[in-house]
Amino acid sequence: MEEKKLDINSIIGFVLIFGILLFWFYQNQPTPEEIEAQKAKIEQEEVVKSPEEEIIAKPVLETQPIDLQDSTALVNYKSAVGEFGFSQVSEGTTKLENDVLFLEINNKGGQVTEARLKNFVTYDSVPIYLVKDGNAVFDLNFTTTNNRIINTKDLFFEPTMSQSGDLQILSLKAKVSSTQYLEYRYEMKPGEYLVGFTVRSQGLDGVFNENQPINLNWKLRGIRHNKSIQYGNRYTRLTYNHEGEKISKLSESGDDEENEVDVKWLSYRQHFFSTILTTNTHFETVDISSKNLVTEESHTAKFTKEFSTVAPLALEGGELSYAMNWYYGPTDIEVLKQYKDLGLVESIPYGWGIFGWINRYVFTPFYGFISSFLPFGIAIIVMTIIVRLLMSPVTYKSYLSQAKMKVLKPEITELTEKYKDNAMKKQQETMKLYNKAGVSPMSGCVPALLQLPIFYALFMFFPTSFALRQKSFLWAEDLSSYDTIAQLPFTIPFYGDHVSLFPILASIAIFFYMMMTTGQNMQTQPGMPNMKFIMYLSPLMMLFFFNNYASGLSLYYFISNLITIFIMLAIKRFILDEDKIHAQIQLNKAKPKKENKFQRKMREMMEQAEKQKKGGK
């Protein structure tokens, strides 16, 4: 049986798409060491923590406890903190609470030691905590004029709670005297995730050693909120605004660090939830870092990444004065756009360049509108239908190009046979044939290129769209994560420890689509890879890749390919007529065809190359 020939337009389109998939696959693939460790892992009835896991389990906030009943311990504390020993030493916490957010602020350190979101739960129905059990620390480090080094996380602050209308105000002061102090001031409004936070000093111009830096240190370990810690970790990332309107990010897959200038805000994103620190007085410089705490073997780990920021604070007239904000809440455009002046919407991972623009201004509002009156899974199907219908002219152009090339196939085959010993001449005659017939072999590539921004934008939309979080459809419990129809007792490298059905359906649809577009006339060229093998391999690659991706994307791709198949069948049976196409091509060939500058230049280059080749013989 004669082998079939793969259409060049389909090859280019799929190569481009799989190029993107392979890039993301490469970014998230486990290292060889991690794979070997996974293979070597022995199942045990009792999980024993490794020394590394024990280190990771330790809290970031570690301070020396003080026995307030021990007079010697109190004396030692006051001696260590020097002038700041004036404050009353009292253990305890103060609560700030509205209808969406609960904060607990500790007297020791004056910092938030618990931040809980009231309206959200994790995959196993546990409340969402952004700060808990010492996973975060906020500390000012400075030197006094008598060369004593002070860390505010070790200081006791005196709390004072007040109310101004609906505004809750908590003032915590680490005192040097009744009129000299370092103050942390928290202000909470009803129904808001943004909490005002002021750091200021009063009368400490003679206490701060101005020759030594005052450093703000902020660390946080992202708490696991997802069923799969590897999946949640993929979208856990440090993002920051610097140098005006620049938005940058640290690595999502490995350890990373940077030194930046003129920083307005820093976001410690934990997939769908973020802890953000903003400042009206921009940080002149910051040292930021991100450390990955998740390995391929991590299934019961508590944390994803550890973020760290060190920012020197500037004195004005010998005093500190920084107006800041804490944001503890969802990474949701509907919430973040309320804080337009702070630009917090930019912390949402829409994607880069035109892809991010499409997500932010097209898919996010469009899907939000559809899902406002339709179930979330049905909304994806409706959005898919609309997108594919809008792209149907592109599909038509692509199929028209394939049909023209199919009509020209006998003549191209004849040229190939005639000039089989002269590749340059064959190329020249082939280009002449294309020019006379009015056919461009690259015309099918443009439709494929036009579809790439849509594909990549959706690639980012489904796993990061807050609207899809914990929204179910059919057997999928969460459209923003992968669906599971079977849990495997082992882990398959690159595939995972579960079986997802939507990727299987999408891969089957892709296979039939490729059979339609590439299986019509496939013929393996000398020196070319086995195209039939590629046709079978591509859906398999998609199956492996999408098994650990958002089920909403697999649902979209499944429906999209089904619609494309139906559109192409309709075009083939009711719109395009190959006999008419052939007649039109013959008319085009009969007409005198004027070369454009590009075609003339290409012809001259080929003729020159041919002359050089003959002259060298």
LINTA-V880227 format. One record per residue. N is the residue number from 1. PHI is phi in whole degrees, 0 to 359 (NA if undefined). OMEGA is omega as a letter, one per 30 degrees, with the letter a starting at -180 (999 if undefined). BURIAL is 1 if it has 9 or more other C-alpha atoms within 8 Angstrom, else 0. Layout:
((N & PHI & OMEGA & BURIAL) (N & PHI & OMEGA & BURIAL))
This chain:
((1 & NA & a & 0) (2 & 289 & l & 0) (3 & 289 & a & 0) (4 & 260 & a & 1) (5 & 252 & a & 1) (6 & 283 & l & 1) (7 & 294 & a & 1) (8 & 298 & a & 0) (9 & 293 & l & 1) (10 & 293 & l & 1) (11 & 301 & a & 1) (12 & 297 & a & 1) (13 & 300 & a & 1) (14 & 288 & l & 0) (15 & 297 & l & 0) (16 & 295 & l & 1) (17 & 296 & a & 1) (18 & 288 & l & 0) (19 & 300 & l & 0) (20 & 296 & a & 1) (21 & 298 & a & 1) (22 & 294 & l & 0) (23 & 298 & l & 0) (24 & 292 & l & 0) (25 & 298 & l & 1) (26 & 296 & a & 0) (27 & 296 & a & 0) (28 & 250 & a & 0) (29 & 288 & l & 0) (30 & 289 & l & 0) (31 & 284 & l & 0) (32 & 303 & l & 0) (33 & 296 & a & 0) (34 & 291 & l & 1) (35 & 295 & l & 1) (36 & 297 & l & 0) (37 & 295 & l & 1) (38 & 294 & l & 1) (39 & 295 & a & 0) (40 & 277 & a & 0) (41 & 291 & a & 0) (42 & 254 & l & 0) (43 & 292 & l & 0) (44 & 230 & l & 0) (45 & 290 & a & 0) (46 & 243 & a & 0) (47 & 281 & l & 0) (48 & 250 & a & 0) (49 & 288 & l & 0) (50 & 282 & l & 0) (51 & 305 & a & 0) (52 & 295 & l & 0) (53 & 296 & l & 1) (54 & 294 & l & 1) (55 & 295 & a & 0) (56 & 296 & a & 1) (57 & 287 & l & 0) (58 & 291 & a & 0) (59 & 289 & l & 1) (60 & 289 & a & 1) (61 & 275 & l & 0) (62 & 236 & l & 0) (63 & 230 & l & 0) (64 & 282 & l & 0) (65 & 293 & a & 0) (66 & 240 & l & 0) (67 & 278 & a & 0) (68 & 293 & l & 1) (69 & 273 & a & 0) (70 & 262 & a & 0) (71 & 297 & l & 0) (72 & 293 & l & 0) (73 & 297 & l & 1) (74 & 294 & l & 1) (75 & 297 & l & 0) (76 & 297 & l & 0) (77 & 297 & a & 1) (78 & 296 & l & 1) (79 & 292 & a & 0) (80 & 289 & a & 0) (81 & 267 & l & 1) (82 & 59 & a & 0) (83 & 303 & a & 0) (84 & 281 & l & 1) (85 & 286 & l & 1) (86 & 293 & a & 0) (87 & 297 & l & 1) (88 & 293 & l & 0) (89 & 269 & a & 0) (90 & 213 & l & 0) (91 & 289 & l & 0) (92 & 148 & l & 0) (93 & 226 & l & 0) (94 & 237 & a & 1) (95 & 256 & l & 0) (96 & 245 & a & 1) (97 & 207 & l & 1) (98 & 231 & a & 1) (99 & 282 & l & 0) (100 & 238 & a & 1) (101 & 222 & l & 1) (102 & 238 & l & 1) (103 & 237 & l & 1) (104 & 237 & a & 1) (105 & 247 & a & 1) (106 & 272 & l & 1) (107 & 301 & l & 1) (108 & 279 & a & 1) (109 & 92 & l & 1) (110 & 63 & a & 1) (111 & 246 & l & 1) (112 & 287 & l & 1) (113 & 250 & l & 1) (114 & 207 & l & 1) (115 & 228 & a & 1) (116 & 236 & l & 1) (117 & 267 & a & 1) (118 & 283 & a & 1) (119 & 258 & a & 0) (120 & 225 & l & 0) (121 & 227 & l & 1) (122 & 281 & a & 1) (123 & 300 & a & 1) (124 & 252 & l & 0) (125 & 69 & l & 0) (126 & 272 & l & 0) (127 & 304 & l & 1) (128 & 283 & l & 1) (129 & 250 & l & 1) (130 & 263 & l & 1) (131 & 229 & l & 1) (132 & 189 & l & 1) (133 & 54 & l & 0) (134 & 74 & l & 1) (135 & 280 & a & 1) (136 & 222 & l & 1) (137 & 216 & l & 1) (138 & 236 & a & 1) (139 & 214 & l & 1) (140 & 254 & l & 1) (141 & 245 & a & 1) (142 & 210 & l & 1) (143 & 245 & l & 1) (144 & 273 & a & 1) (145 & 294 & l & 1) (146 & 262 & l & 0) (147 & 62 & l & 0) (148 & 267 & l & 1) (149 & 271 & a & 0) (150 & 245 & l & 1) (151 & 244 & a & 1) (152 & 296 & l & 1) (153 & 296 & l & 1) (154 & 262 & a & 1) (155 & 274 & l & 1) (156 & 266 & l & 1) (157 & 256 & l & 1) (158 & 263 & a & 1) (159 & 273 & l & 1) (160 & 223 & a & 0) (161 & 257 & l & 0) (162 & 214 & a & 0) (163 & 226 & l & 0) (164 & 229 & a & 0) (165 & 67 & l & 0) (166 & 272 & a & 0) (167 & 274 & l & 1) (168 & 270 & a & 1) (169 & 235 & l & 1) (170 & 240 & l & 1) (171 & 251 & l & 1) (172 & 240 & a & 1) (173 & 236 & l & 1) (174 & 263 & a & 1) (175 & 262 & l & 1) (176 & 261 & l & 1) (177 & 206 & a & 0) (178 & 294 & a & 0) (179 & 245 & a & 0) (180 & 238 & a & 1) (181 & 194 & l & 1) (182 & 252 & a & 1) (183 & 242 & l & 1) (184 & 252 & a & 1) (185 & 235 & l & 1) (186 & 252 & l & 1) (187 & 229 & a & 1) (188 & 242 & l & 1) (189 & 257 & l & 1) (190 & 296 & l & 0) (191 & 70 & a & 0) (192 & 240 & l & 1) (193 & 270 & a & 1) (194 & 269 & a & 1) (195 & 242 & l & 1) (196 & 295 & a & 1) (197 & 218 & a & 1) (198 & 242 & l & 1) (199 & 246 & l & 1) (200 & 210 & l & 1) (201 & 240 & l & 1) (202 & 226 & l & 1) (203 & 72 & a & 1) (204 & 256 & a & 1) (205 & 297 & l & 1) (206 & 262 & a & 0) (207 & 257 & l & 0) (208 & 292 & l & 1) (209 & 276 & a & 1) (210 & 290 & l & 0) (211 & 275 & l & 0) (212 & 243 & a & 0) (213 & 290 & l & 1) (214 & 253 & a & 1) (215 & 256 & l & 1) (216 & 272 & l & 1) (217 & 242 & l & 1) (218 & 228 & l & 1) (219 & 235 & l & 1) (220 & 205 & l & 1) (221 & 256 & a & 1) (222 & 294 & l & 1) (223 & 278 & l & 1) (224 & 295 & l & 1) (225 & 239 & a & 1) (226 & 258 & l & 1) (227 & 299 & l & 0) (228 & 257 & a & 0) (229 & 292 & l & 1) (230 & 294 & a & 1) (231 & 293 & l & 1) (232 & 296 & a & 1) (233 & 293 & l & 1) (234 & 299 & a & 1) (235 & 246 & l & 1) (236 & 261 & a & 1) (237 & 201 & l & 1) (238 & 268 & l & 1) (239 & 239 & a & 1) (240 & 210 & l & 1) (241 & 256 & a & 1) (242 & 211 & l & 1) (243 & 49 & a & 0) (244 & 89 & a & 0) (245 & 250 & l & 0) (246 & 288 & l & 0) (247 & 242 & a & 1) (248 & 231 & a & 0) (249 & 219 & l & 0) (250 & 275 & a & 1) (251 & 301 & l & 1) (252 & 269 & a & 1) (253 & 245 & a & 0) (254 & 211 & l & 0) (255 & 289 & a & 1) (256 & 203 & l & 1) (257 & 206 & a & 1) (258 & 212 & l & 0) (259 & 242 & a & 0) (260 & 234 & a & 1) (261 & 235 & l & 1) (262 & 52 & a & 1) (263 & 261 & a & 1) (264 & 265 & l & 1) (265 & 208 & l & 1) (266 & 229 & a & 1) (267 & 243 & l & 1) (268 & 262 & a & 1) (269 & 274 & l & 1) (270 & 243 & a & 1) (271 & 59 & a & 1) (272 & 267 & a & 1) (273 & 225 & a & 1) (274 & 224 & l & 1) (275 & 246 & a & 1) (276 & 236 & l & 1) (277 & 246 & l & 1) (278 & 246 & l & 1) (279 & 217 & l & 1) (280 & 290 & l & 0) (281 & 266 & a & 0) (282 & 302 & l & 0) (283 & 290 & a & 1) (284 & 297 & l & 1) (285 & 219 & l & 1) (286 & 217 & l & 1) (287 & 250 & a & 1) (288 & 239 & l & 1) (289 & 210 & l & 1) (290 & 224 & a & 1) (291 & 239 & a & 1) (292 & 282 & a & 1) (293 & 252 & a & 1) (294 & 249 & l & 1) (295 & 244 & a & 0) (296 & 298 & a & 1) (297 & 273 & a & 0) (298 & 286 & l & 1) (299 & 236 & a & 0) (300 & 245 & a & 0) (301 & 297 & a & 1) (302 & 265 & a & 0) (303 & 240 & a & 1) (304 & 256 & l & 1) (305 & 228 & l & 1) (306 & 249 & l & 1) (307 & 255 & a & 1) (308 & 215 & l & 1) (309 & 226 & l & 1) (310 & 235 & a & 1) (311 & 226 & l & 1) (312 & 295 & l & 1) (313 & 259 & a & 1) (314 & 262 & l & 0) (315 & 269 & l & 1) (316 & 237 & a & 0) (317 & 63 & l & 0) (318 & 83 & a & 1) (319 & 239 & l & 1) (320 & 266 & l & 1) (321 & 204 & a & 1) (322 & 230 & l & 1) (323 & 267 & a & 1) (324 & 230 & l & 1) (325 & 217 & l & 1) (326 & 252 & l & 1) (327 & 246 & l & 1) (328 & 240 & a & 1) (329 & 184 & a & 1) (330 & 287 & l & 1) (331 & 273 & a & 1) (332 & 239 & a & 1) (333 & 300 & a & 0) (334 & 295 & l & 0) (335 & 270 & a & 1) (336 & 292 & a & 1) (337 & 290 & l & 1) (338 & 293 & a & 0) (339 & 251 & a & 1) (340 & 301 & a & 1) (341 & 297 & a & 0) (342 & 272 & l & 0) (343 & 71 & a & 0) (344 & 288 & l & 1) (345 & 301 & a & 1) (346 & 293 & l & 0) (347 & 280 & l & 1) (348 & 284 & a & 1) (349 & 279 & l & 0) (350 & 285 & a & 1) (351 & 112 & a & 1) (352 & 259 & l & 0) (353 & 61 & a & 0) (354 & 296 & l & 0) (355 & 294 & l & 1) (356 & 295 & l & 1) (357 & 298 & l & 1) (358 & 299 & l & 1) (359 & 297 & a & 1) (360 & 289 & a & 1) (361 & 256 & a & 0) (362 & 241 & a & 1) (363 & 291 & a & 1) (364 & 298 & l & 1) (365 & 292 & a & 1) (366 & 295 & l & 0) (367 & 293 & l & 1) (368 & 301 & l & 1) (369 & 293 & a & 0) (370 & 295 & a & 1) (371 & 286 & l & 1) (372 & 287 & l & 0) (373 & 228 & l & 0) (374 & 232 & l & 0) (375 & 302 & a & 0) (376 & 297 & l & 1) (377 & 292 & l & 1) (378 & 297 & l & 0) (379 & 297 & l & 1) (380 & 296 & l & 1) (381 & 297 & l & 1) (382 & 297 & l & 1) (383 & 298 & l & 1) (384 & 298 & a & 1) (385 & 299 & a & 1) (386 & 295 & a & 0) (387 & 298 & a & 0) (388 & 292 & l & 1) (389 & 294 & l & 0) (390 & 293 & l & 0) (391 & 270 & a & 1) (392 & 299 & l & 1) (393 & 300 & l & 0) (394 & 294 & l & 1) (395 & 300 & l & 1) (396 & 299 & l & 1) (397 & 300 & a & 1) (398 & 295 & a & 1) (399 & 291 & l & 1) (400 & 298 & l & 1) (401 & 297 & l & 1) (402 & 297 & a & 1) (403 & 295 & l & 1) (404 & 297 & l & 1) (405 & 295 & l & 1) (406 & 294 & l & 0) (407 & 296 & a & 1) (408 & 278 & a & 0) (409 & 306 & a & 0) (410 & 300 & a & 0) (411 & 290 & l & 0) (412 & 293 & l & 1) (413 & 299 & l & 0) (414 & 296 & l & 0) (415 & 295 & l & 1) (416 & 299 & l & 1) (417 & 289 & a & 0) (418 & 294 & a & 0) (419 & 244 & a & 1) (420 & 294 & l & 1) (421 & 259 & a & 0) (422 & 220 & a & 0) (423 & 298 & a & 0) (424 & 295 & l & 0) (425 & 295 & l & 1) (426 & 299 & l & 1) (427 & 295 & l & 0) (428 & 298 & a & 1) (429 & 292 & l & 1) (430 & 295 & l & 1) (431 & 294 & l & 0) (432 & 297 & l & 0) (433 & 298 & l & 1) (434 & 301 & a & 1) (435 & 295 & l & 1) (436 & 295 & a & 1) (437 & 280 & a & 1) (438 & 72 & a & 1) (439 & 242 & l & 1) (440 & 246 & a & 0) (441 & 294 & a & 1) (442 & 266 & a & 0) (443 & 296 & l & 1) (444 & 282 & l & 1) (445 & 285 & a & 1) (446 & 299 & l & 0) (447 & 303 & l & 1) (448 & 297 & l & 1) (449 & 294 & a & 1) (450 & 295 & a & 1) (451 & 278 & a & 1) (452 & 298 & l & 1) (453 & 301 & l & 1) (454 & 295 & a & 1) (455 & 299 & a & 0) (456 & 292 & l & 1) (457 & 301 & l & 1) (458 & 292 & l & 1) (459 & 301 & l & 1) (460 & 268 & a & 1) (461 & 294 & a & 1) (462 & 295 & a & 1) (463 & 285 & a & 1) (464 & 243 & l & 1) (465 & 285 & a & 1) (466 & 296 & a & 1) (467 & 299 & a & 0) (468 & 269 & a & 1) (469 & 299 & l & 1) (470 & 58 & l & 1) (471 & 262 & a & 1) (472 & 263 & l & 1) (473 & 203 & a & 1) (474 & 52 & a & 0) (475 & 272 & a & 0) (476 & 277 & a & 1) (477 & 282 & a & 1) (478 & 214 & a & 1) (479 & 289 & l & 1) (480 & 271 & l & 1) (481 & 229 & a & 1) (482 & 283 & l & 1) (483 & 270 & a & 1) (484 & 226 & l & 1) (485 & 253 & l & 1) (486 & 205 & l & 0) (487 & 259 & a & 0) (488 & 275 & l & 0) (489 & 280 & a & 0) (490 & 212 & a & 0) (491 & 247 & l & 1) (492 & 267 & a & 0) (493 & 307 & l & 0) (494 & 73 & a & 0) (495 & 259 & l & 1) (496 & 119 & a & 1) (497 & 248 & a & 1) (498 & 212 & l & 1) (499 & 242 & l & 1) (500 & 256 & a & 1) (501 & 276 & a & 1) (502 & 300 & l & 1) (503 & 298 & l & 1) (504 & 296 & l & 1) (505 & 296 & l & 1) (506 & 296 & a & 1) (507 & 294 & l & 1) (508 & 297 & l & 1) (509 & 296 & l & 1) (510 & 296 & a & 1) (511 & 299 & l & 1) (512 & 293 & l & 0) (513 & 297 & l & 1) (514 & 292 & l & 1) (515 & 299 & a & 1) (516 & 288 & a & 1) (517 & 271 & a & 1) (518 & 243 & a & 1) (519 & 271 & a & 1) (520 & 288 & l & 1) (521 & 219 & a & 1) (522 & 254 & a & 1) (523 & 214 & a & 1) (524 & 284 & a & 1) (525 & 275 & l & 0) (526 & 302 & l & 0) (527 & 82 & l & 0) (528 & 263 & l & 0) (529 & 291 & l & 0) (530 & 292 & a & 0) (531 & 290 & l & 1) (532 & 296 & l & 0) (533 & 297 & l & 0) (534 & 297 & a & 0) (535 & 298 & l & 1) (536 & 279 & a & 1) (537 & 287 & a & 0) (538 & 302 & l & 1) (539 & 299 & l & 1) (540 & 295 & l & 1) (541 & 297 & l & 0) (542 & 299 & l & 1) (543 & 299 & a & 1) (544 & 294 & a & 1) (545 & 292 & a & 1) (546 & 280 & l & 1) (547 & 300 & a & 1) (548 & 250 & a & 1) (549 & 243 & a & 1) (550 & 301 & a & 1) (551 & 295 & l & 1) (552 & 298 & l & 1) (553 & 290 & l & 1) (554 & 296 & l & 1) (555 & 298 & l & 1) (556 & 301 & a & 1) (557 & 293 & l & 1) (558 & 296 & l & 1) (559 & 295 & a & 1) (560 & 299 & a & 1) (561 & 290 & l & 1) (562 & 298 & a & 1) (563 & 296 & l & 1) (564 & 299 & l & 1) (565 & 299 & a & 1) (566 & 294 & l & 0) (567 & 297 & a & 1) (568 & 294 & l & 1) (569 & 296 & l & 0) (570 & 294 & l & 1) (571 & 297 & a & 1) (572 & 293 & a & 1) (573 & 271 & a & 0) (574 & 241 & a & 0) (575 & 245 & a & 0) (576 & 271 & l & 1) (577 & 237 & a & 1) (578 & 297 & l & 1) (579 & 294 & l & 0) (580 & 293 & l & 0) (581 & 298 & l & 1) (582 & 296 & l & 1) (583 & 296 & l & 0) (584 & 294 & l & 0) (585 & 294 & l & 1) (586 & 295 & l & 1) (587 & 296 & l & 1) (588 & 298 & a & 1) (589 & 292 & a & 1) (590 & 284 & a & 0) (591 & 281 & l & 0) (592 & 295 & a & 0) (593 & 246 & a & 0) (594 & 272 & l & 0) (595 & 286 & l & 0) (596 & 275 & a & 0) (597 & 299 & a & 0) (598 & 295 & a & 0) (599 & 296 & l & 0) (600 & 296 & a & 1) (601 & 296 & l & 0) (602 & 296 & l & 0) (603 & 296 & a & 1) (604 & 296 & l & 0) (605 & 296 & l & 0) (606 & 293 & l & 1) (607 & 296 & l & 0) (608 & 295 & l & 0) (609 & 296 & l & 0) (610 & 295 & l & 1) (611 & 298 & l & 0) (612 & 297 & a & 0) (613 & 295 & l & 0) (614 & 291 & a & 0) (615 & 293 & a & 0) (616 & 278 & a & 0) (617 & 278 & 999 & 0))
